[in-house]
Amino acid sequence: MKPHTVGRTLGIGLRVAGRLATERAAASANAAREVAPAVASTVAEARALQSDAKARLVAGARAGGKSFFAPFLKVAKSLWHEVIGVFFGLFVLLFGNAAWKVHASWMSGPDHQRFLVSVGLCLLFTYLTASSFWFARR
């Protein structure tokens, strides 16, 4: 075979194959357009059912988690308030001791200001301790 005829034969074959592929693609696109509305509605219904089932599953898991963990959270919250109350109580002891050491100069004297600050902080932490234990009992 001559090189000129081989190239011509391949060129003609490629053009015919391209035309056939284009016609088949157009035919399958037309068929897909006819089927698409039915498939789209079925897909939309399936997605709606899936999202509804997922929403119900999430709501059920959330409600189950709340009912399971509610007693634990109540105990943990109460314990947290009691620990914080003890921590504040330590500061009450610290500032109360400092106030007692300088209580002789409560009216006037060199440690008058230190006494007032110690008493003020002792009262503040007493309030915080009492309120923390009050919240723990509530």
Secondary structure, DSSP 4 states (H G I P E B T S, - for coil): --HHHHHHHHHHHHHHHHHHHHHHHHHHHHHHHHHHHHHHHHHHHHHHHHHHHHHHHHHHHHHHHHHHHHHHHHHHHHHHHHHHHHHHHHHHHHHHHHHHHTGGGSSSSTTHHHHHHHHHHHHHHHHHHHHHHHHHH-
